[in-house]
């Protein structure tokens, strides 16, 4: 059974069964179950880029192709 809570950016956030909820002293994050794979892939992509940049720095190569770091 879904629930609704007041959001900071919207008047209502709907939480469905299977959604992932994370919280700490700064707030709460709700990730819809349908977006979970995409959301979890983002940190992996960032780590891959960070690894490439680290290797480039160690090799003394230019970093312009990585854009904004």
N, CA, C and O atoms as a Tripos MOL2 file, in Angstrom:
@<TRIPOS>MOLECULE
protein
  276   275    69     0     0
PROTEIN
NO_CHARGES

@<TRIPOS>ATOM
      1 N           0.8420   -1.1700    0.0000 N.3       1 UNK1
      2 CA          0.0000    0.0000    0.0000 C.3       1 UNK1
      3 C           0.8950    1.2440    0.0000 C.2       1 UNK1
      4 O           1.7250    1.3880    0.8980 O.2       1 UNK1
      5 N           0.7560    2.1350   -0.9670 N.am      2 UNK2
      6 CA          1.5800    3.3370   -1.0400 C.3       2 UNK2
      7 C           1.2400    4.3230    0.0810 C.2       2 UNK2
      8 O           0.1390    4.3190    0.6310 O.2       2 UNK2
      9 N           2.2350    5.1750    0.3980 N.am      3 UNK3
     10 CA          2.0120    6.2550    1.3560 C.3       3 UNK3
     11 C           2.4500    7.5640    0.7050 C.2       3 UNK3
     12 O           3.1930    7.5530   -0.2770 O.2       3 UNK3
     13 N           1.9980    8.6750    1.2420 N.am      4 UNK4
     14 CA          2.4080    9.9880    0.7750 C.3       4 UNK4
     15 C           2.9550   10.7800    1.9420 C.2       4 UNK4
     16 O           2.4090   10.7390    3.0450 O.2       4 UNK4
     17 N           4.0540   11.5130    1.6900 N.am      5 UNK5
     18 CA          4.6440   12.3790    2.7080 C.3       5 UNK5
     19 C           4.9200   13.7380    2.0860 C.2       5 UNK5
     20 O           5.0140   13.8610    0.8650 O.2       5 UNK5
     21 N           5.0480   14.7480    2.9190 N.am      6 UNK6
     22 CA          5.3730   16.0860    2.4430 C.3       6 UNK6
     23 C           6.8290   16.1270    2.0370 C.2       6 UNK6
     24 O           7.6970   15.6650    2.7780 O.2       6 UNK6
     25 N           7.1050   16.6810    0.8570 N.am      7 UNK7
     26 CA          8.4760   16.7890    0.3710 C.3       7 UNK7
     27 C           9.0130   18.1960    0.5300 C.2       7 UNK7
     28 O           8.2480   19.1390    0.7280 O.2       7 UNK7
     29 N          10.3440   18.3440    0.4430 N.am      8 UNK8
     30 CA         10.9400   19.6810    0.5410 C.3       8 UNK8
     31 C          10.9050   20.3990   -0.8080 C.2       8 UNK8
     32 O          10.9000   21.6290   -0.8480 O.2       8 UNK8
     33 N          10.8800   19.6570   -1.8990 N.am      9 UNK9
     34 CA         10.8450   20.2680   -3.2270 C.3       9 UNK9
     35 C           9.4720   20.1750   -3.8710 C.2       9 UNK9
     36 O           9.1920   20.8760   -4.8440 O.2       9 UNK9
     37 N           8.6320   19.3300   -3.3460 N.am     10 UNK10
     38 CA          7.2720   19.1760   -3.8610 C.3      10 UNK10
     39 C           6.3140   19.1120   -2.6790 C.2      10 UNK10
     40 O           6.7330   18.8850   -1.5440 O.2      10 UNK10
     41 N           5.0490   19.3090   -2.9430 N.am     11 UNK11
     42 CA          4.0820   19.2760   -1.8480 C.3      11 UNK11
     43 C           3.8200   17.8530   -1.3610 C.2      11 UNK11
     44 O           3.3740   17.6490   -0.2310 O.2      11 UNK11
     45 N           4.1020   16.8560   -2.2300 N.am     12 UNK12
     46 CA          3.8280   15.4700   -1.8480 C.3      12 UNK12
     47 C           4.8050   14.5260   -2.5330 C.2      12 UNK12
     48 O           5.1070   14.6690   -3.7180 O.2      12 UNK12
     49 N           5.2850   13.5710   -1.7730 N.am     13 UNK13
     50 CA          6.1290   12.5000   -2.3100 C.3      13 UNK13
     51 C           5.3940   11.1960   -2.0580 C.2      13 UNK13
     52 O           5.0240   10.8860   -0.9250 O.2      13 UNK13
     53 N           5.1890   10.4480   -3.1100 N.am     14 UNK14
     54 CA          4.4860    9.1700   -2.9900 C.3      14 UNK14
     55 C           5.5210    8.0540   -2.9000 C.2      14 UNK14
     56 O           6.4120    7.9560   -3.7430 O.2      14 UNK14
     57 N           5.4020    7.2320   -1.8970 N.am     15 UNK15
     58 CA          6.2950    6.1030   -1.6780 C.3      15 UNK15
     59 C           5.5130    4.8230   -1.9590 C.2      15 UNK15
     60 O           4.4850    4.5460   -1.3410 O.2      15 UNK15
     61 N           6.0340    4.0570   -2.9100 N.am     16 UNK16
     62 CA          5.3840    2.8110   -3.3110 C.3      16 UNK16
     63 C           6.1080    1.6230   -2.6810 C.2      16 UNK16
     64 O           7.2920    1.7310   -2.3630 O.2      16 UNK16
     65 N           5.4310    0.5060   -2.4970 N.am     17 UNK17
     66 CA          6.1140   -0.7020   -2.0240 C.3      17 UNK17
     67 C           7.2710   -1.0570   -2.9620 C.2      17 UNK17
     68 O           7.1070   -1.0560   -4.1820 O.2      17 UNK17
     69 N           8.4170   -1.3530   -2.4020 N.am     18 UNK18
     70 CA          9.5880   -1.6990   -3.1820 C.3      18 UNK18
     71 C          10.5300   -0.5270   -3.4180 C.2      18 UNK18
     72 O          11.6680   -0.7330   -3.8380 O.2      18 UNK18
     73 N          10.0760    0.7150   -3.1550 N.am     19 UNK19
     74 CA         10.9590    1.8720   -3.2660 C.3      19 UNK19
     75 C          12.0150    1.7860   -2.1680 C.2      19 UNK19
     76 O          11.7800    1.2000   -1.1110 O.2      19 UNK19
     77 N          13.1670    2.3690   -2.4280 N.am     20 UNK20
     78 CA         14.2620    2.3710   -1.4500 C.3      20 UNK20
     79 C          14.2450    3.7040   -0.7200 C.2      20 UNK20
     80 O          14.0900    4.7550   -1.3420 O.2      20 UNK20
     81 N          14.4040    3.6640    0.5980 N.am     21 UNK21
     82 CA         14.3950    4.8520    1.4420 C.3      21 UNK21
     83 C          15.7030    4.9040    2.2170 C.2      21 UNK21
     84 O          16.0940    3.9270    2.8560 O.2      21 UNK21
     85 N          16.3790    6.0540    2.1580 N.am     22 UNK22
     86 CA         17.6110    6.2860    2.9080 C.3      22 UNK22
     87 C          17.4320    7.5680    3.7050 C.2      22 UNK22
     88 O          16.8050    8.5130    3.2260 O.2      22 UNK22
     89 N          17.9720    7.6100    4.9100 N.am     23 UNK23
     90 CA         17.8640    8.8200    5.6960 C.3      23 UNK23
     91 C          19.0360    8.9910    6.6430 C.2      23 UNK23
     92 O          19.6520    8.0200    7.0830 O.2      23 UNK23
     93 N          19.3290   10.2450    6.9460 N.am     24 UNK24
     94 CA         20.3190   10.5800    7.9610 C.3      24 UNK24
     95 C          19.8970   11.8940    8.5990 C.2      24 UNK24
     96 O          18.7650   12.3410    8.4120 O.2      24 UNK24
     97 N          20.8010   12.5160    9.3520 N.am     25 UNK25
     98 CA         20.4410   13.7430   10.0570 C.3      25 UNK25
     99 C          20.1560   14.9130    9.1020 C.2      25 UNK25
    100 O          19.5760   15.9180    9.5120 O.2      25 UNK25
    101 N          20.5590   14.7840    7.8450 N.am     26 UNK26
    102 CA         20.3290   15.8550    6.8740 C.3      26 UNK26
    103 C          19.0370   15.7040    6.0850 C.2      26 UNK26
    104 O          18.6030   16.6530    5.4310 O.2      26 UNK26
    105 N          18.4210   14.5420    6.1320 N.am     27 UNK27
    106 CA         17.1800   14.3700    5.3930 C.3      27 UNK27
    107 C          16.9550   12.9340    4.9630 C.2      27 UNK27
    108 O          17.6490   12.0150    5.3980 O.2      27 UNK27
    109 N          15.9740   12.7670    4.1040 N.am     28 UNK28
    110 CA         15.5620   11.4420    3.6310 C.3      28 UNK28
    111 C          15.5240   11.4670    2.1030 C.2      28 UNK28
    112 O          15.1330   12.4600    1.4890 O.2      28 UNK28
    113 N          15.9380   10.3570    1.5140 N.am     29 UNK29
    114 CA         15.9420   10.2010    0.0580 C.3      29 UNK29
    115 C          15.0960    8.9870   -0.2910 C.2      29 UNK29
    116 O          15.2620    7.9200    0.2990 O.2      29 UNK29
    117 N          14.1970    9.1460   -1.2410 N.am     30 UNK30
    118 CA         13.3730    8.0360   -1.7220 C.3      30 UNK30
    119 C          13.7330    7.7700   -3.1790 C.2      30 UNK30
    120 O          13.6730    8.6710   -4.0160 O.2      30 UNK30
    121 N          14.1070    6.5250   -3.4770 N.am     31 UNK31
    122 CA         14.4310    6.1340   -4.8490 C.3      31 UNK31
    123 C          13.3500    5.1780   -5.3320 C.2      31 UNK31
    124 O          13.1900    4.0930   -4.7730 O.2      31 UNK31
    125 N          12.6080    5.5670   -6.3610 N.am     32 UNK32
    126 CA         11.5710    4.6680   -6.8860 C.3      32 UNK32
    127 C          12.1960    3.3630   -7.3940 C.2      32 UNK32
    128 O          13.2670    3.3680   -8.0000 O.2      32 UNK32
    129 N          11.5170    2.2690   -7.1380 N.am     33 UNK33
    130 CA         12.0650    0.9580   -7.5290 C.3      33 UNK33
    131 C          12.3440    0.8850   -9.0290 C.2      33 UNK33
    132 O          13.2680    0.1860   -9.4460 O.2      33 UNK33
    133 N          11.5680    1.5890   -9.8410 N.am     34 UNK34
    134 CA         11.7750    1.5630  -11.2900 C.3      34 UNK34
    135 C          13.0360    2.3150  -11.7240 C.2      34 UNK34
    136 O          13.5300    2.0970  -12.8300 O.2      34 UNK34
    137 N          13.5600    3.1950  -10.8690 N.am     35 UNK35
    138 CA         14.7530    3.9770  -11.2010 C.3      35 UNK35
    139 C          16.0010    3.4560  -10.5090 C.2      35 UNK35
    140 O          17.0850    4.0080  -10.6980 O.2      35 UNK35
    141 N          15.8710    2.4210   -9.7240 N.am     36 UNK36
    142 CA         16.9710    1.9480   -8.8880 C.3      36 UNK36
    143 C          18.2140    1.5630   -9.6910 C.2      36 UNK36
    144 O          19.3200    1.9600   -9.3270 O.2      36 UNK36
    145 N          18.0590    0.8080  -10.7590 N.am     37 UNK37
    146 CA         19.2210    0.3860  -11.5580 C.3      37 UNK37
    147 C          19.9700    1.5910  -12.1150 C.2      37 UNK37
    148 O          21.2000    1.6270  -12.0900 O.2      37 UNK37
    149 N          19.2340    2.5730  -12.6160 N.am     38 UNK38
    150 CA         19.8600    3.7740  -13.1640 C.3      38 UNK38
    151 C          20.5770    4.5670  -12.0740 C.2      38 UNK38
    152 O          21.6970    5.0360  -12.2800 O.2      38 UNK38
    153 N          19.9400    4.7150  -10.9250 N.am     39 UNK39
    154 CA         20.5360    5.4670   -9.8140 C.3      39 UNK39
    155 C          21.7950    4.7690   -9.3060 C.2      39 UNK39
    156 O          22.7960    5.4320   -9.0330 O.2      39 UNK39
    157 N          21.7620    3.4590   -9.1770 N.am     40 UNK40
    158 CA         22.9260    2.7260   -8.6760 C.3      40 UNK40
    159 C          24.0740    2.6880   -9.6840 C.2      40 UNK40
    160 O          25.2260    2.5010   -9.2940 O.2      40 UNK40
    161 N          23.7790    2.8600  -10.9620 N.am     41 UNK41
    162 CA         24.8330    2.8620  -11.9830 C.3      41 UNK41
    163 C          25.6490    4.1500  -11.9590 C.2      41 UNK41
    164 O          26.8170    4.1350  -12.3470 O.2      41 UNK41
    165 N          25.0730    5.2580  -11.5170 N.am     42 UNK42
    166 CA         25.7590    6.5560  -11.5370 C.3      42 UNK42
    167 C          27.0510    6.5620  -10.7190 C.2      42 UNK42
    168 O          28.0650    7.0450  -11.2230 O.2      42 UNK42
    169 N          27.0680    6.0530   -9.4880 N.am     43 UNK43
    170 CA         28.3370    6.0460   -8.7410 C.3      43 UNK43
    171 C          29.3960    5.1650   -9.4030 C.2      43 UNK43
    172 O          30.5860    5.4700   -9.3260 O.2      43 UNK43
    173 N          28.9820    4.0920  -10.0430 N.am     44 UNK44
    174 CA         29.9340    3.2320  -10.7500 C.3      44 UNK44
    175 C          30.5630    3.9860  -11.9190 C.2      44 UNK44
    176 O          31.7680    3.8830  -12.1520 O.2      44 UNK44
    177 N          29.7450    4.7450  -12.6530 N.am     45 UNK45
    178 CA         30.2590    5.5480  -13.7590 C.3      45 UNK45
    179 C          31.2430    6.5920  -13.2390 C.2      45 UNK45
    180 O          32.3000    6.8020  -13.8340 O.2      45 UNK45
    181 N          30.8970    7.2450  -12.1320 N.am     46 UNK46
    182 CA         31.7770    8.2600  -11.5540 C.3      46 UNK46
    183 C          33.0950    7.6430  -11.1020 C.2      46 UNK46
    184 O          34.1560    8.2360  -11.3000 O.2      46 UNK46
    185 N          33.0400    6.4740  -10.5050 N.am     47 UNK47
    186 CA         34.2580    5.7980  -10.0570 C.3      47 UNK47
    187 C          35.1460    5.4440  -11.2420 C.2      47 UNK47
    188 O          36.3650    5.5980  -11.1680 O.2      47 UNK47
    189 N          34.5550    4.9760  -12.3270 N.am     48 UNK48
    190 CA         35.3320    4.6440  -13.5300 C.3      48 UNK48
    191 C          36.0700    5.8800  -14.0630 C.2      48 UNK48
    192 O          37.2400    5.8000  -14.4370 O.2      48 UNK48
    193 N          35.3730    7.0170  -14.0920 N.am     49 UNK49
    194 CA         36.0100    8.2460  -14.5630 C.3      49 UNK49
    195 C          37.1200    8.6740  -13.6060 C.2      49 UNK49
    196 O          38.1980    9.0770  -14.0420 O.2      49 UNK49
    197 N          36.8580    8.5890  -12.3070 N.am     50 UNK50
    198 CA         37.8850    8.9370  -11.3240 C.3      50 UNK50
    199 C          39.1200    8.0530  -11.4820 C.2      50 UNK50
    200 O          40.2470    8.5360  -11.3690 O.2      50 UNK50
    201 N          38.9160    6.7730  -11.7410 N.am     51 UNK51
    202 CA         40.0480    5.8640  -11.9530 C.3      51 UNK51
    203 C          40.8490    6.2720  -13.1870 C.2      51 UNK51
    204 O          42.0800    6.2470  -13.1690 O.2      51 UNK51
    205 N          40.1490    6.6490  -14.2630 N.am     52 UNK52
    206 CA         40.8230    7.0780  -15.4880 C.3      52 UNK52
    207 C          41.6180    8.3630  -15.2480 C.2      52 UNK52
    208 O          42.7450    8.4990  -15.7240 O.2      52 UNK52
    209 N          41.0320    9.2970  -14.5140 N.am     53 UNK53
    210 CA         41.7170   10.5550  -14.2150 C.3      53 UNK53
    211 C          42.9530   10.2830  -13.3580 C.2      53 UNK53
    212 O          44.0200   10.8450  -13.6060 O.2      53 UNK53
    213 N          42.8090    9.4320  -12.3640 N.am     54 UNK54
    214 CA         43.9380    9.0820  -11.4970 C.3      54 UNK54
    215 C          45.0910    8.5020  -12.3230 C.2      54 UNK54
    216 O          46.2490    8.8690  -12.1260 O.2      54 UNK54
    217 N          44.7680    7.6080  -13.2340 N.am     55 UNK55
    218 CA         45.7890    7.0100  -14.1010 C.3      55 UNK55
    219 C          46.4350    8.0670  -14.9980 C.2      55 UNK55
    220 O          47.6470    8.0440  -15.2120 O.2      55 UNK55
    221 N          45.6260    8.9930  -15.5230 N.am     56 UNK56
    222 CA         46.1560   10.0420  -16.3830 C.3      56 UNK56
    223 C          47.0970   10.9580  -15.6070 C.2      56 UNK56
    224 O          48.1510   11.3360  -16.1190 O.2      56 UNK56
    225 N          46.7340   11.3150  -14.3910 N.am     57 UNK57
    226 CA         47.5890   12.1660  -13.5610 C.3      57 UNK57
    227 C          48.9060   11.4630  -13.2770 C.2      57 UNK57
    228 O          49.9720   12.0690  -13.3880 O.2      57 UNK57
    229 N          48.8380   10.2030  -12.9150 N.am     58 UNK58
    230 CA         50.0600    9.4520  -12.6130 C.3      58 UNK58
    231 C          50.9560    9.3190  -13.8410 C.2      58 UNK58
    232 O          52.1780    9.2500  -13.7150 O.2      58 UNK58
    233 N          50.3530    9.2830  -15.0220 N.am     59 UNK59
    234 CA         51.1220    9.1540  -16.2610 C.3      59 UNK59
    235 C          51.5470   10.5140  -16.8210 C.2      59 UNK59
    236 O          52.2710   10.5760  -17.8150 O.2      59 UNK59
    237 N          51.0990   11.6020  -16.1880 N.am     60 UNK60
    238 CA         51.4670   12.9330  -16.6490 C.3      60 UNK60
    239 C          50.7100   13.4050  -17.8700 C.2      60 UNK60
    240 O          51.1470   14.3290  -18.5550 O.2      60 UNK60
    241 N          49.5590   12.7710  -18.1540 N.am     61 UNK61
    242 CA         48.7650   13.1690  -19.3220 C.3      61 UNK61
    243 C          47.8630   14.3550  -18.9860 C.2      61 UNK61
    244 O          47.5760   14.6240  -17.8200 O.2      61 UNK61
    245 N          47.4240   15.0570  -20.0300 N.am     62 UNK62
    246 CA         46.4910   16.1710  -19.8650 C.3      62 UNK62
    247 C          45.1030   15.6430  -19.4970 C.2      62 UNK62
    248 O          44.7340   14.5230  -19.8480 O.2      62 UNK62
    249 N          44.3580   16.4620  -18.7950 N.am     63 UNK63
    250 CA         43.0490   16.0360  -18.3020 C.3      63 UNK63
    251 C          41.8870   16.7100  -19.0260 C.2      63 UNK63
    252 O          40.7400   16.5330  -18.6150 O.2      63 UNK63
    253 N          42.1370   17.4680  -20.0790 N.am     64 UNK64
    254 CA         41.0810   18.2300  -20.7340 C.3      64 UNK64
    255 C          39.9320   17.3650  -21.2530 C.2      64 UNK64
    256 O          38.8000   17.8430  -21.3280 O.2      64 UNK64
    257 N          40.1840   16.1400  -21.6050 N.am     65 UNK65
    258 CA         39.1060   15.3120  -22.1650 C.3      65 UNK65
    259 C          38.0850   14.8680  -21.1200 C.2      65 UNK65
    260 O          37.0150   14.3650  -21.4630 O.2      65 UNK65
    261 N          38.4200   15.0570  -19.8450 N.am     66 UNK66
    262 CA         37.5120   14.6370  -18.7720 C.3      66 UNK66
    263 C          36.5410   15.7380  -18.3790 C.2      66 UNK66
    264 O          35.6610   15.5190  -17.5470 O.2      66 UNK66
    265 N          36.6900   16.9220  -18.9710 N.am     67 UNK67
    266 CA         35.7750   18.0130  -18.6620 C.3      67 UNK67
    267 C          36.0000   18.5170  -17.2610 C.2      67 UNK67
    268 O          37.1210   18.5380  -16.7530 O.2      67 UNK67
    269 N          34.9110   18.9210  -16.6520 N.am     68 UNK68
    270 CA         34.9720   19.4890  -15.3120 C.3      68 UNK68
    271 C          35.1260   18.3780  -14.2810 C.2      68 UNK68
    272 O          34.3550   17.4180  -14.2630 O.2      68 UNK68
    273 N          36.1220   18.5210  -13.4310 N.am     69 UNK69
    274 CA         36.3930   17.5030  -12.4090 C.3      69 UNK69
    275 C          35.8640   17.9240  -11.0770 C.2      69 UNK69
    276 O          36.0010   17.1900  -10.0980 O.2      69 UNK69
@<TRIPOS>BOND
     1     1     2 1
     2     2     3 1
     3     3     4 2
     4     3     5 am
     5     5     6 1
     6     6     7 1
     7     7     8 2
     8     7     9 am
     9     9    10 1
    10    10    11 1
    11    11    12 2
    12    11    13 am
    13    13    14 1
    14    14    15 1
    15    15    16 2
    16    15    17 am
    17    17    18 1
    18    18    19 1
    19    19    20 2
    20    19    21 am
    21    21    22 1
    22    22    23 1
    23    23    24 2
    24    23    25 am
    25    25    26 1
    26    26    27 1
    27    27    28 2
    28    27    29 am
    29    29    30 1
    30    30    31 1
    31    31    32 2
    32    31    33 am
    33    33    34 1
    34    34    35 1
    35    35    36 2
    36    35    37 am
    37    37    38 1
    38    38    39 1
    39    39    40 2
    40    39    41 am
    41    41    42 1
    42    42    43 1
    43    43    44 2
    44    43    45 am
    45    45    46 1
    46    46    47 1
    47    47    48 2
    48    47    49 am
    49    49    50 1
    50    50    51 1
    51    51    52 2
    52    51    53 am
    53    53    54 1
    54    54    55 1
    55    55    56 2
    56    55    57 am
    57    57    58 1
    58    58    59 1
    59    59    60 2
    60    59    61 am
    61    61    62 1
    62    62    63 1
    63    63    64 2
    64    63    65 am
    65    65    66 1
    66    66    67 1
    67    67    68 2
    68    67    69 am
    69    69    70 1
    70    70    71 1
    71    71    72 2
    72    71    73 am
    73    73    74 1
    74    74    75 1
    75    75    76 2
    76    75    77 am
    77    77    78 1
    78    78    79 1
    79    79    80 2
    80    79    81 am
    81    81    82 1
    82    82    83 1
    83    83    84 2
    84    83    85 am
    85    85    86 1
    86    86    87 1
    87    87    88 2
    88    87    89 am
    89    89    90 1
    90    90    91 1
    91    91    92 2
    92    91    93 am
    93    93    94 1
    94    94    95 1
    95    95    96 2
    96    95    97 am
    97    97    98 1
    98    98    99 1
    99    99   100 2
   100    99   101 am
   101   101   102 1
   102   102   103 1
   103   103   104 2
   104   103   105 am
   105   105   106 1
   106   106   107 1
   107   107   108 2
   108   107   109 am
   109   109   110 1
   110   110   111 1
   111   111   112 2
   112   111   113 am
   113   113   114 1
   114   114   115 1
   115   115   116 2
   116   115   117 am
   117   117   118 1
   118   118   119 1
   119   119   120 2
   120   119   121 am
   121   121   122 1
   122   122   123 1
   123   123   124 2
   124   123   125 am
   125   125   126 1
   126   126   127 1
   127   127   128 2
   128   127   129 am
   129   129   130 1
   130   130   131 1
   131   131   132 2
   132   131   133 am
   133   133   134 1
   134   134   135 1
   135   135   136 2
   136   135   137 am
   137   137   138 1
   138   138   139 1
   139   139   140 2
   140   139   141 am
   141   141   142 1
   142   142   143 1
   143   143   144 2
   144   143   145 am
   145   145   146 1
   146   146   147 1
   147   147   148 2
   148   147   149 am
   149   149   150 1
   150   150   151 1
   151   151   152 2
   152   151   153 am
   153   153   154 1
   154   154   155 1
   155   155   156 2
   156   155   157 am
   157   157   158 1
   158   158   159 1
   159   159   160 2
   160   159   161 am
   161   161   162 1
   162   162   163 1
   163   163   164 2
   164   163   165 am
   165   165   166 1
   166   166   167 1
   167   167   168 2
   168   167   169 am
   169   169   170 1
   170   170   171 1
   171   171   172 2
   172   171   173 am
   173   173   174 1
   174   174   175 1
   175   175   176 2
   176   175   177 am
   177   177   178 1
   178   178   179 1
   179   179   180 2
   180   179   181 am
   181   181   182 1
   182   182   183 1
   183   183   184 2
   184   183   185 am
   185   185   186 1
   186   186   187 1
   187   187   188 2
   188   187   189 am
   189   189   190 1
   190   190   191 1
   191   191   192 2
   192   191   193 am
   193   193   194 1
   194   194   195 1
   195   195   196 2
   196   195   197 am
   197   197   198 1
   198   198   199 1
   199   199   200 2
   200   199   201 am
   201   201   202 1
   202   202   203 1
   203   203   204 2
   204   203   205 am
   205   205   206 1
   206   206   207 1
   207   207   208 2
   208   207   209 am
   209   209   210 1
   210   210   211 1
   211   211   212 2
   212   211   213 am
   213   213   214 1
   214   214   215 1
   215   215   216 2
   216   215   217 am
   217   217   218 1
   218   218   219 1
   219   219   220 2
   220   219   221 am
   221   221   222 1
   222   222   223 1
   223   223   224 2
   224   223   225 am
   225   225   226 1
   226   226   227 1
   227   227   228 2
   228   227   229 am
   229   229   230 1
   230   230   231 1
   231   231   232 2
   232   231   233 am
   233   233   234 1
   234   234   235 1
   235   235   236 2
   236   235   237 am
   237   237   238 1
   238   238   239 1
   239   239   240 2
   240   239   241 am
   241   241   242 1
   242   242   243 1
   243   243   244 2
   244   243   245 am
   245   245   246 1
   246   246   247 1
   247   247   248 2
   248   247   249 am
   249   249   250 1
   250   250   251 1
   251   251   252 2
   252   251   253 am
   253   253   254 1
   254   254   255 1
   255   255   256 2
   256   255   257 am
   257   257   258 1
   258   258   259 1
   259   259   260 2
   260   259   261 am
   261   261   262 1
   262   262   263 1
   263   263   264 2
   264   263   265 am
   265   265   266 1
   266   266   267 1
   267   267   268 2
   268   267   269 am
   269   269   270 1
   270   270   271 1
   271   271   272 2
   272   271   273 am
   273   273   274 1
   274   274   275 1
   275   275   276 2
@<TRIPOS>SUBSTRUCTURE
     1 UNK1         2 RESIDUE 1 A UNK
     2 UNK2         6 RESIDUE 1 A UNK
     3 UNK3        10 RESIDUE 1 A UNK
     4 UNK4        14 RESIDUE 1 A UNK
     5 UNK5        18 RESIDUE 1 A UNK
     6 UNK6        22 RESIDUE 1 A UNK
     7 UNK7        26 RESIDUE 1 A UNK
     8 UNK8        30 RESIDUE 1 A UNK
     9 UNK9        34 RESIDUE 1 A UNK
    10 UNK10       38 RESIDUE 1 A UNK
    11 UNK11       42 RESIDUE 1 A UNK
    12 UNK12       46 RESIDUE 1 A UNK
    13 UNK13       50 RESIDUE 1 A UNK
    14 UNK14       54 RESIDUE 1 A UNK
    15 UNK15       58 RESIDUE 1 A UNK
    16 UNK16       62 RESIDUE 1 A UNK
    17 UNK17       66 RESIDUE 1 A UNK
    18 UNK18       70 RESIDUE 1 A UNK
    19 UNK19       74 RESIDUE 1 A UNK
    20 UNK20       78 RESIDUE 1 A UNK
    21 UNK21       82 RESIDUE 1 A UNK
    22 UNK22       86 RESIDUE 1 A UNK
    23 UNK23       90 RESIDUE 1 A UNK
    24 UNK24       94 RESIDUE 1 A UNK
    25 UNK25       98 RESIDUE 1 A UNK
    26 UNK26      102 RESIDUE 1 A UNK
    27 UNK27      106 RESIDUE 1 A UNK
    28 UNK28      110 RESIDUE 1 A UNK
    29 UNK29      114 RESIDUE 1 A UNK
    30 UNK30      118 RESIDUE 1 A UNK
    31 UNK31      122 RESIDUE 1 A UNK
    32 UNK32      126 RESIDUE 1 A UNK
    33 UNK33      130 RESIDUE 1 A UNK
    34 UNK34      134 RESIDUE 1 A UNK
    35 UNK35      138 RESIDUE 1 A UNK
    36 UNK36      142 RESIDUE 1 A UNK
    37 UNK37      146 RESIDUE 1 A UNK
    38 UNK38      150 RESIDUE 1 A UNK
    39 UNK39      154 RESIDUE 1 A UNK
    40 UNK40      158 RESIDUE 1 A UNK
    41 UNK41      162 RESIDUE 1 A UNK
    42 UNK42      166 RESIDUE 1 A UNK
    43 UNK43      170 RESIDUE 1 A UNK
    44 UNK44      174 RESIDUE 1 A UNK
    45 UNK45      178 RESIDUE 1 A UNK
    46 UNK46      182 RESIDUE 1 A UNK
    47 UNK47      186 RESIDUE 1 A UNK
    48 UNK48      190 RESIDUE 1 A UNK
    49 UNK49      194 RESIDUE 1 A UNK
    50 UNK50      198 RESIDUE 1 A UNK
    51 UNK51      202 RESIDUE 1 A UNK
    52 UNK52      206 RESIDUE 1 A UNK
    53 UNK53      210 RESIDUE 1 A UNK
    54 UNK54      214 RESIDUE 1 A UNK
    55 UNK55      218 RESIDUE 1 A UNK
    56 UNK56      222 RESIDUE 1 A UNK
    57 UNK57      226 RESIDUE 1 A UNK
    58 UNK58      230 RESIDUE 1 A UNK
    59 UNK59      234 RESIDUE 1 A UNK
    60 UNK60      238 RESIDUE 1 A UNK
    61 UNK61      242 RESIDUE 1 A UNK
    62 UNK62      246 RESIDUE 1 A UNK
    63 UNK63      250 RESIDUE 1 A UNK
    64 UNK64      254 RESIDUE 1 A UNK
    65 UNK65      258 RESIDUE 1 A UNK
    66 UNK66      262 RESIDUE 1 A UNK
    67 UNK67      266 RESIDUE 1 A UNK
    68 UNK68      270 RESIDUE 1 A UNK
    69 UNK69      274 RESIDUE 1 A UNK
